[in-house]
Amino acid sequence: MTAATVRLADVSGYLPGEPVPAGYYTDYPGAEDRLRNSPMFKIPSARHHVADGESNTDLVERAVQPLLERQGRDAIRAVDVLLVHSQLPDIPFVGAAGEIAHRLGLRPRWMLDVANGGCASFVHLLELARQILTTTDARTALLCNAQTAAGQLFTQDRVRGLAHAAIPGDGCGVAYLTTGAQGSPVLGLRTRHIPQNAGEMTLVRDDGRRYWEAGQAQPRIGFTESGVTKVLDRGNRLVPEVVRDLCRDLGKDSADIDVLVTNQPNRLFLESWRQALGLPPERHPDTFDRYGNLFGAAMPITLDHAVREGTVPQGGLVVLGGFAHAGDYAAAAAIRWQGRA
């Protein structure tokens, strides 16, 4: 039996609140850090923050609204597969998938919260969904990438003045997949796990306590100058490598890519990836200055942004690519864009 073709039928994004200007961080008393001049931490013009008490589920519910309007409430409620990546879980022990299903009125056969994949988690979710949709009787899937760390972790009063705090933004991207006749076919995927790098992204507190232990120090990402150098080197290399591998699988060259949608970590990476793959800026949507680093939500939000701006051509080869954390995962996916189903 021939495996069903998995198609991206629709994609949508949501940004919470009003844009937060760079001055929110740069004008903060004591805002100074030895990493401030690193190309890794050049500040975007704006980003969005979740409101106090706003959850991953809240963001997903708002991001899904355009899908309900375009695809119909019954179609979304009937999804067989729900996959969720939350990049700051609301509570330690339970992911958001169950609450999302309840809030949206879903009854999926498959429901998974995925912790790994980081900034490339959208491709990770896409790969998992394709595996389920082509090997079971499931026929539709809803993928959800929610990012809420910016307005919670990075706005703490003892973290806000650090160089890395000004880079992230909050938002949510969602996608609806189907094995039906309508939508943009997924042509291929390439993923690489690099386990030796998995322990290099750390959450630290200056008093040495772990994040759940009581104390005065606030949790932050444990960036060091040597660690930043490693991440820059790996990121510059990993994304072009995995994109080229995928293009070879398809019998294509990177120059054949009509739209490259990547995660949006900083200007340096975006420019480096374009140059390495020989693509002009107009074929690589850039949302960094508007939304900051959206982590795992960046790919679906940026794709939705490009579609709404009319820069994704009908029949175009769209490649999604990115890397995660300190370089423990890299992934790419190719889609033949046929518009929203």
Backbone hydrogen bonds in HBPLUS format (Angstrom, degrees):
<---DONOR---> <-ACCEPTOR-->    atom                        ^
c    i                          cat <-CA-CA->   ^        H-A-AA   ^      H-
h    n   atom  resd res      DA  || num        DHA   H-A  angle D-A-AA Bond
n    s   type  num  typ     dist DA aas  dist angle  dist       angle   num
A0186-VAL N   A0006-VAL O   2.88 MM 180  5.84 164.2  1.91 168.6 163.3     1
A0007-ARG N   A0178-THR O   2.80 MM 171  5.35 158.4  1.85 159.4 166.9     2
A0178-THR N   A0007-ARG O   2.95 MM 171  5.35 154.7  2.02 147.1 155.2     3
A0008-LEU N   A0184-SER O   2.76 MM 176  4.95 160.6  1.80 144.2 140.6     4
A0184-SER N   A0008-LEU O   2.95 MM 176  4.95 174.8  1.95 129.3 128.1     5
A0009-ALA N   A0176-TYR O   2.84 MM 167  5.59 143.3  1.97 152.5 164.5     6
A0341-ALA N   A0009-ALA O   2.80 MM 332  4.89 165.5  1.82 146.7 151.5     7
A0010-ASP N   A0176-TYR O   3.34 MM 166  5.20 146.7  2.46 140.3 141.1     8
A0176-TYR N   A0010-ASP O   2.93 MM 166  5.20 162.6  1.96 140.4 144.4     9
A0012-SER N   A0174-VAL O   2.92 MM 162  5.39 156.3  1.97 154.4 156.4    10
A0174-VAL N   A0012-SER O   2.88 MM 162  5.39 164.6  1.90 155.7 159.9    11
A0014-TYR N   A0172-CYS O   2.81 MM 158  5.24 143.3  1.95 153.1 162.1    12
A0172-CYS N   A0014-TYR O   2.92 MM 158  5.24 152.3  1.99 151.9 158.1    13
A0020-VAL N   A0047-ARG O   2.60 MM  27  5.27 168.4  1.61 167.1 171.2    14
A0047-ARG N   A0020-VAL O   3.21 MM  27  5.27 129.8  2.48 127.1 140.9    15
A0024-TYR N   A0021-PRO O   3.13 MM   3  5.82 159.2  2.17 117.0 122.5    16
A0025-TYR N   A0022-ALA O   2.93 MM   3  5.77 154.6  2.00 124.5 130.1    17
A0026-THR N   A0022-ALA O   3.05 MM   4  6.25 167.9  2.07 147.8 149.6    18
A0027-ASP N   A0023-GLY O   2.95 MM   4  5.07 156.9  2.00 126.5 132.1    19
A0028-TYR N   A0025-TYR O   3.16 MM   3  5.24 160.8  2.20 106.9 112.0    20
A0031-ALA N   A0028-TYR O   2.93 MM   3  5.35 138.9  2.10 151.2 145.0    21
A0032-GLU N   A0030-GLY O   2.82 MM   2  5.74 110.7  2.31 118.2 101.6    22
A0036-ARG N   A0033-ASP O   3.01 MM   3  5.31 167.8  2.03 117.9 120.4    23
A0038-SER N   A0035-LEU O   2.96 MM   3  5.32 165.0  1.98 118.0 122.4    24
A0041-PHE N   A0038-SER O   2.91 MM   3  5.52 157.1  1.96 118.7 125.1    25
A0046-ALA N   A0289-ASP O   3.02 MM 243  5.92 136.5  2.21 141.1 154.1    26
A0170-ASP N   A0048-HIS O   2.73 MM 122  5.34 161.9  1.77 142.7 147.8    27
A0054-GLU N   A0051-ALA O   2.94 MM   3  5.26 166.2  1.96 132.5 133.4    28
A0059-LEU N   A0055-SER O   3.15 MM   4  6.54 157.5  2.20 149.9 154.6    29
A0060-VAL N   A0056-ASN O   2.97 MM   4  6.26 163.0  2.00 154.2 158.9    30
A0061-GLU N   A0057-THR O   2.90 MM   4  6.05 164.1  1.93 151.8 156.2    31
A0062-ARG N   A0058-ASP O   3.17 MM   4  6.44 153.3  2.24 145.3 151.6    32
A0063-ALA N   A0059-LEU O   2.89 MM   4  6.12 157.8  1.94 151.5 158.5    33
A0064-VAL N   A0060-VAL O   2.90 MM   4  6.02 147.5  2.01 154.7 161.9    34
A0065-GLN N   A0062-ARG O   3.32 MM   3  5.43 145.1  2.45  99.7 108.9    35
A0067-LEU N   A0064-VAL O   2.86 MM   3  5.22 123.1  2.18 110.3 126.1    36
A0068-LEU N   A0064-VAL O   3.02 MM   4  6.37 153.7  2.09 156.2 164.7    37
A0069-GLU N   A0065-GLN O   3.05 MM   4  6.36 153.7  2.12 151.0 158.2    38
A0070-ARG N   A0066-PRO O   2.92 MM   4  6.10 156.0  1.98 145.9 152.1    39
A0071-GLN N   A0067-LEU O   2.72 MM   4  5.50 163.6  1.75 150.0 156.0    40
A0072-GLY N   A0068-LEU O   2.97 MM   4  4.85 135.3  2.18 116.6 127.2    41
A0076-ILE N   A0072-GLY O   3.31 MM   4  6.68 163.9  2.34 156.7 160.1    42
A0077-ARG N   A0073-ARG O   2.94 MM   4  6.06 163.1  1.97 152.5 157.9    43
A0078-ALA N   A0074-ASP O   3.08 MM   4  6.11 127.3  2.37 135.8 147.9    44
A0078-ALA N   A0075-ALA O   3.26 MM   3  5.21 137.9  2.45  92.8 104.4    45
A0079-VAL N   A0076-ILE O   3.24 MM   3  5.55 166.1  2.26 116.4 116.2    46
A0080-ASP N   A0140-THR O   3.11 MM  60  5.39 135.9  2.32 116.4 126.6    47
A0109-ARG N   A0080-ASP O   2.89 MM  29  5.25 125.1  2.19 120.9 133.8    48
A0110-TRP N   A0080-ASP O   2.94 MM  30  6.25 171.1  1.95 163.6 166.2    49
A0081-VAL N   A0140-THR O   3.10 MM  59  6.34 136.3  2.30 138.7 150.7    50
A0142-LEU N   A0081-VAL O   2.82 MM  61  6.22 153.2  1.89 154.2 161.3    51
A0082-LEU N   A0110-TRP O   2.83 MM  28  6.16 152.4  1.90 145.2 154.2    52
A0112-LEU N   A0082-LEU O   2.94 MM  30  6.40 159.2  1.98 164.0 170.7    53
A0083-LEU N   A0142-LEU O   3.03 MM  59  6.39 166.0  2.05 160.9 165.0    54
A0144-CYS N   A0083-LEU O   2.92 MM  61  6.26 150.3  2.01 155.3 164.7    55
A0084-VAL N   A0112-LEU O   3.00 MM  28  6.39 152.7  2.08 156.8 164.9    56
A0114-VAL N   A0084-VAL O   2.78 MM  30  5.98 171.0  1.79 169.0 171.9    57
A0085-HIS N   A0144-CYS O   2.86 MM  59  6.26 155.5  1.92 163.2 171.4    58
A0146-ALA N   A0085-HIS O   2.93 MM  61  6.29 161.9  1.96 164.5 170.0    59
A0087-GLN N   A0146-ALA O   2.79 MM  59  6.17 168.1  1.80 160.7 164.8    60
A0100-ILE N   A0096-ALA O   2.88 MM   4  6.03 159.7  1.92 161.3 168.2    61
A0101-ALA N   A0097-ALA O   2.87 MM   4  6.07 165.0  1.89 155.6 159.0    62
A0102-HIS N   A0098-GLY O   3.02 MM   4  6.27 158.8  2.07 145.9 151.8    63
A0103-ARG N   A0099-GLU O   2.84 MM   4  6.00 167.3  1.85 152.0 155.6    64
A0104-LEU N   A0100-ILE O   2.91 MM   4  6.05 158.4  1.96 154.2 159.4    65
A0105-GLY N   A0101-ALA O   2.92 MM   4  5.78 116.8  2.33 137.0 151.4    66
A0106-LEU N   A0101-ALA O   2.79 MM   5  4.66 156.6  1.84 142.2 145.2    67
A0105-GLY N   A0102-HIS O   3.25 MM   3  5.12 146.6  2.37  96.0 105.7    68
A0120-ALA N   A0117-GLY O   2.80 MM   3  5.28 140.6  1.96 152.7 150.8    69
A0121-SER N   A0118-GLY O   3.02 MM   3  5.07 155.8  2.08 115.0 114.8    70
A0123-VAL N   A0120-ALA O   3.20 MM   3  5.83 129.2  2.47 114.0 123.8    71
A0124-HIS N   A0120-ALA O   3.32 MM   4  6.66 155.5  2.38 142.3 149.4    72
A0125-LEU N   A0121-SER O   2.77 MM   4  6.02 160.2  1.81 155.6 158.9    73
A0126-LEU N   A0122-PHE O   2.93 MM   4  6.11 151.6  2.01 139.5 148.0    74
A0127-GLU N   A0123-VAL O   2.84 MM   4  6.09 152.8  1.91 149.2 155.7    75
A0128-LEU N   A0124-HIS O   3.03 MM   4  6.31 162.7  2.06 150.6 155.0    76
A0129-ALA N   A0125-LEU O   2.85 MM   4  6.02 163.6  1.88 151.6 156.6    77
A0130-ARG N   A0126-LEU O   2.94 MM   4  6.08 160.8  1.98 145.8 151.1    78
A0131-GLN N   A0127-GLU O   3.02 MM   4  6.24 157.3  2.08 147.2 153.2    79
A0132-ILE N   A0128-LEU O   3.04 MM   4  6.34 161.1  2.07 152.1 156.6    80
A0133-LEU N   A0129-ALA O   2.82 MM   4  5.97 167.8  1.84 158.4 162.3    81
A0134-THR N   A0130-ARG O   3.01 MM   4  5.99 138.5  2.18 143.5 152.0    82
A0135-THR N   A0132-ILE O   3.40 MM   3  5.40 152.6  2.48  98.9 106.5    83
A0136-THR N   A0132-ILE O   3.12 MM   4  5.79 125.7  2.43 149.1 153.8    84
A0179-THR N   A0139-ARG O   3.05 MM  40  5.46 130.9  2.30 156.2 159.7    85
A0141-ALA N   A0177-LEU O   2.98 MM  36  5.00 154.9  2.04 131.8 134.1    86
A0177-LEU N   A0141-ALA O   2.85 MM  36  5.00 168.6  1.86 148.4 152.4    87
A0143-LEU N   A0175-ALA O   2.85 MM  32  5.10 166.8  1.87 152.2 156.7    88
A0175-ALA N   A0143-LEU O   2.92 MM  32  5.10 149.1  2.01 140.2 147.0    89
A0145-ASN N   A0173-GLY O   2.83 MM  28  5.21 165.2  1.85 166.2 170.1    90
A0173-GLY N   A0145-ASN O   2.93 MM  28  5.21 154.6  1.99 147.1 152.9    91
A0147-GLN N   A0171-GLY O   2.85 MM  24  5.35 158.2  1.90 168.8 176.1    92
A0171-GLY N   A0147-GLN O   3.05 MM  24  5.35 152.9  2.12 138.4 145.7    93
A0152-GLN N   A0149-ALA O   3.18 MM   3  5.25 153.0  2.25 103.9 112.0    94
A0153-LEU N   A0149-ALA O   2.78 MM   4  5.22 135.7  1.98 137.1 151.3    95
A0154-PHE N   A0149-ALA O   3.42 MM   5  6.76 155.5  2.49 149.5 154.6    96
A0159-VAL N   A0156-GLN O   2.94 MM   3  5.18 158.5  1.98 113.4 120.5    97
A0160-ARG N   A0156-GLN O   2.82 MM   4  5.67 157.5  1.87 173.9 173.8    98
A0162-LEU N   A0159-VAL O   2.94 MM   3  5.59 167.8  1.96 126.9 131.0    99
A0165-ALA N   A0162-LEU O   3.13 MM   3  5.56 146.6  2.25 110.6 120.1   100
A0167-ILE N   A0164-HIS O   3.37 MM   3  5.71 165.4  2.40 111.2 115.5   101
A0293-ASN N   A0167-ILE O   2.92 MM 126  5.83 167.0  1.94 136.9 141.1   102
A0169-GLY N   A0293-ASN O   3.05 MM 124  5.55 150.5  2.14 124.6 122.4   103
A0336-ARG N   A0185-PRO O   3.12 MM 151  5.65 158.4  2.17 155.2 160.8   104
A0187-LEU N   A0334-ALA O   2.77 MM 147  5.33 146.9  1.88 137.7 147.1   105
A0334-ALA N   A0188-GLY O   2.92 MM 146  5.39 160.6  1.96 154.8 155.8   106
A0190-ARG N   A0332-ALA O   2.85 MM 142  5.23 157.5  1.90 156.0 156.7   107
A0332-ALA N   A0190-ARG O   2.78 MM 142  5.23 151.3  1.86 156.0 163.2   108
A0192-ARG N   A0330-ALA O   2.73 MM 138  5.18 149.3  1.82 165.8 167.7   109
A0330-ALA N   A0192-ARG O   2.91 MM 138  5.18 150.8  1.99 145.9 154.1   110
A0194-ILE N   A0328-ASP O   2.81 MM 134  4.47 178.1  1.81 123.3 123.4   111
A0197-ASN N   A0194-ILE O   3.07 MM   3  6.02 167.6  2.09 130.1 133.9   112
A0198-ALA N   A0195-PRO O   2.97 MM   3  5.10 164.9  2.00 113.0 117.9   113
A0200-GLU N   A0197-ASN O   3.31 MM   3  5.76 169.3  2.32 119.4 121.2   114
A0222-GLY N   A0202-THR O   2.83 MM  20  5.21 165.5  1.85 141.0 142.3   115
A0204-VAL N   A0220-ARG O   2.79 MM  16  5.52 159.1  1.83 166.9 169.0   116
A0220-ARG N   A0204-VAL O   2.92 MM  16  5.52 148.6  2.02 152.3 162.6   117
A0208-GLY N   A0205-ARG O   2.90 MM   3  5.44 164.4  1.93 122.6 125.9   118
A0213-GLU N   A0210-ARG O   2.96 MM   3  5.50 160.7  2.00 122.0 128.3   119
A0223-PHE N   A0221-ILE O   3.02 MM   2  5.85 134.4  2.23 104.7  91.9   120
A0228-VAL N   A0224-THR O   2.84 MM   4  6.05 157.3  1.89 154.6 160.2   121
A0229-THR N   A0225-GLU O   3.14 MM   4  6.35 156.9  2.19 144.6 150.2   122
A0230-LYS N   A0226-SER O   3.16 MM   4  6.45 153.4  2.24 144.2 150.5   123
A0231-VAL N   A0227-GLY O   3.01 MM   4  6.30 161.7  2.05 151.6 156.3   124
A0232-LEU N   A0228-VAL O   2.93 MM   4  6.12 163.5  1.96 155.1 159.4   125
A0233-ASP N   A0229-THR O   3.10 MM   4  6.27 161.6  2.14 145.4 150.1   126
A0234-ARG N   A0230-LYS O   2.91 MM   4  6.12 168.8  1.92 155.5 158.7   127
A0235-GLY N   A0231-VAL O   2.79 MM   4  5.81 168.4  1.80 153.3 157.4   128
A0236-ASN N   A0232-LEU O   3.06 MM   4  6.05 165.0  2.08 145.5 149.9   129
A0237-ARG N   A0233-ASP O   3.30 MM   4  6.41 144.0  2.43 138.5 147.3   130
A0237-ARG N   A0234-ARG O   3.11 MM   3  5.22 125.2  2.42  97.6 111.7   131
A0238-LEU N   A0234-ARG O   2.73 MM   4  5.75 175.4  1.73 168.9 170.1   132
A0241-GLU N   A0237-ARG O   3.21 MM   4  6.27 155.3  2.27 149.5 156.9   133
A0242-VAL N   A0238-LEU O   2.98 MM   4  6.21 167.6  2.00 159.8 161.3   134
A0243-VAL N   A0239-VAL O   3.03 MM   4  6.13 158.8  2.08 154.0 160.2   135
A0244-ARG N   A0240-PRO O   2.92 MM   4  5.98 161.1  1.96 145.9 151.2   136
A0245-ASP N   A0241-GLU O   2.95 MM   4  6.17 158.0  1.99 148.8 155.3   137
A0246-LEU N   A0242-VAL O   3.09 MM   4  6.24 155.9  2.15 139.6 145.5   138
A0247-CYS N   A0243-VAL O   2.94 MM   4  6.22 159.8  1.98 150.5 156.2   139
A0248-ARG N   A0244-ARG O   2.91 MM   4  6.18 159.3  1.95 153.4 158.3   140
A0249-ASP N   A0245-ASP O   3.06 MM   4  6.36 152.7  2.14 144.1 151.6   141
A0250-LEU N   A0246-LEU O   3.16 MM   4  6.49 139.8  2.33 143.4 154.0   142
A0250-LEU N   A0247-CYS O   3.04 MM   3  5.10 127.2  2.33  96.5 110.5   143
A0252-LYS N   A0247-CYS O   2.76 MM   5  4.81 169.1  1.77 149.1 145.2   144
A0251-GLY N   A0248-ARG O   3.01 MM   3  4.90 157.5  2.06 102.1 109.3   145
A0256-ASP N   A0253-ASP O   2.83 MM   3  5.41 160.1  1.87 119.1 125.9   146
A0257-ILE N   A0254-SER O   3.15 MM   3  5.58 166.1  2.17 112.8 117.1   147
A0258-ASP N   A0317-LEU O   2.93 MM  59  5.15 142.2  2.08 136.8 148.1   148
A0259-VAL N   A0317-LEU O   3.19 MM  58  6.50 156.1  2.25 151.3 149.5   149
A0319-VAL N   A0259-VAL O   2.91 MM  60  6.35 160.7  1.95 162.6 169.1   150
A0260-LEU N   A0283-ARG O   2.80 MM  23  6.18 164.8  1.82 165.6 170.0   151
A0261-VAL N   A0319-VAL O   2.79 MM  58  6.11 164.6  1.81 156.8 162.2   152
A0321-GLY N   A0261-VAL O   2.92 MM  60  6.34 151.8  2.00 146.0 152.5   153
A0270-LEU N   A0266-ASN O   3.32 MM   4  6.55 169.8  2.33 150.8 153.8   154
A0271-GLU N   A0267-ARG O   3.00 MM   4  6.16 167.1  2.01 154.9 157.6   155
A0272-SER N   A0268-LEU O   2.90 MM   4  6.03 162.2  1.94 151.8 157.7   156
A0273-TRP N   A0269-PHE O   2.83 MM   4  5.97 164.7  1.85 160.3 162.9   157
A0274-ARG N   A0270-LEU O   3.15 MM   4  6.31 162.0  2.19 144.9 149.7   158
A0275-GLN N   A0271-GLU O   3.04 MM   4  6.22 167.3  2.05 152.5 155.8   159
A0276-ALA N   A0272-SER O   2.94 MM   4  6.08 161.2  1.98 149.3 154.9   160
A0277-LEU N   A0273-TRP O   3.07 MM   4  6.17 148.6  2.18 146.0 153.1   161
A0278-GLY N   A0274-ARG O   2.90 MM   4  5.91 108.8  2.42 138.6 155.9   162
A0279-LEU N   A0274-ARG O   2.97 MM   5  5.05 167.1  1.99 144.2 146.3   163
A0278-GLY N   A0275-GLN O   3.23 MM   3  5.00 153.6  2.30  96.1 104.0   164
A0283-ARG N   A0280-PRO O   3.02 MM   3  5.72 161.2  2.05 122.3 128.2   165
A0284-HIS N   A0281-PRO O   3.01 MM   3  5.21 164.5  2.03 114.3 117.2   166
A0290-ARG N   A0287-THR O   3.16 MM   3  5.42 131.4  2.41 103.9 116.8   167
A0291-TYR N   A0287-THR O   2.91 MM   4  5.93 166.2  1.93 166.4 170.4   168
A0292-GLY N   A0288-PHE O   2.64 MM   4  4.48 144.7  1.76 133.5 138.3   169
A0297-ALA N   A0294-LEU O   3.06 MM   3  5.38 140.3  2.23 145.1 136.2   170
A0298-ALA N   A0295-PHE O   3.11 MM   3  5.67 164.0  2.14 118.7 123.7   171
A0301-ILE N   A0297-ALA O   3.17 MM   4  6.16 161.9  2.20 155.9 161.4   172
A0302-THR N   A0298-ALA O   2.78 MM   4  5.72 160.9  1.82 151.2 157.2   173
A0303-LEU N   A0299-MET O   2.91 MM   4  6.02 158.5  1.96 152.4 158.5   174
A0304-ASP N   A0300-PRO O   2.96 MM   4  6.07 164.9  1.98 145.1 149.6   175
A0305-HIS N   A0301-ILE O   2.86 MM   4  6.02 154.5  1.92 144.9 152.9   176
A0306-ALA N   A0302-THR O   2.90 MM   4  6.11 158.8  1.95 147.5 152.2   177
A0307-VAL N   A0303-LEU O   2.93 MM   4  6.17 159.1  1.97 153.5 159.3   178
A0308-ARG N   A0304-ASP O   2.97 MM   4  6.16 164.6  1.99 151.8 155.7   179
A0309-GLU N   A0305-HIS O   3.04 MM   4  6.26 140.8  2.20 141.5 152.3   180
A0311-THR N   A0306-ALA O   3.08 MM   5  5.45 164.2  2.11 156.8 155.2   181
A0310-GLY N   A0307-VAL O   3.05 MM   3  5.11 154.9  2.11 102.6 110.5   182
A0316-GLY N   A0313-PRO O   2.96 MM   3  5.12 155.2  2.02 132.1 130.0   183
A0315-GLY N   A0337-TRP O   2.63 MM  22  5.05 150.6  1.71 162.0 167.2   184
A0337-TRP N   A0316-GLY O   2.87 MM  21  5.32 154.0  1.94 165.5 161.5   185
A0318-VAL N   A0335-ILE O   2.83 MM  17  5.12 172.7  1.84 169.3 167.0   186
A0335-ILE N   A0318-VAL O   2.77 MM  17  5.12 158.3  1.82 155.1 162.1   187
A0320-LEU N   A0333-ALA O   2.75 MM  13  5.09 161.5  1.79 153.9 159.9   188
A0333-ALA N   A0320-LEU O   2.80 MM  13  5.09 147.1  1.91 141.3 150.7   189
A0322-GLY N   A0331-ALA O   3.02 MM   9  5.76 146.0  2.14 160.0 168.3   190
A0331-ALA N   A0322-GLY O   3.01 MM   9  5.76 160.5  2.05 159.1 163.6   191
A0324-ALA N   A0329-TYR O   2.87 MM   5  5.23 148.4  1.97 152.4 153.5   192
A0327-GLY N   A0324-ALA O   2.78 MM   3  5.48 154.7  1.85 144.4 151.5   193
